[in-house]
């Protein structure tokens, strides 16, 4: 299901795709949440194209994994981290806007131990960065082909020196 919400940190409406488990409409329970971040050339529906939701559905129905909610947010090309100076606050959007929105809109288990984050390439970098800097929000991280980078100034919005080091997974 594609949904939109207003992000105060980015001062704009942001889309996301949400997967609700097969029993969501009938069970009276709360669910763990997996946030999957797209890569730099991707979009919030990137994981749909890879068939992630089909696999999740199949594994839940087979009893191999517990029912869970999966969220696919939009992150543009921001590396899922707050930019230097007055730049966009992609990390704050994720941690301060999206997670609370999901927790208040859907029946989630609201402790970090029930919340995981993963991603591909830039999204994997963002998953590691946000799980390391916000362990109170994300207790589990997965990184698929993380775009780990040197402090070479090519992504100047991440800063250099100590600022880059504070963000670098």
ABEGO torsion letter per residue (X at the ends): XBBBBBBAAAGBBBBBBBBBBAAAAABBBBBBBBBBBBBAABBAAAAAAAGAAAAAAAAAAAGABBBBBBBBBBAEAAGGBBBBEABBBAAAAAAAAAAAAAAAABBBBABAAABBBBBBEAAAAAAAAAAAABAAABABBBBBGBBBBBBAGABAAAEBEAAAAAABX
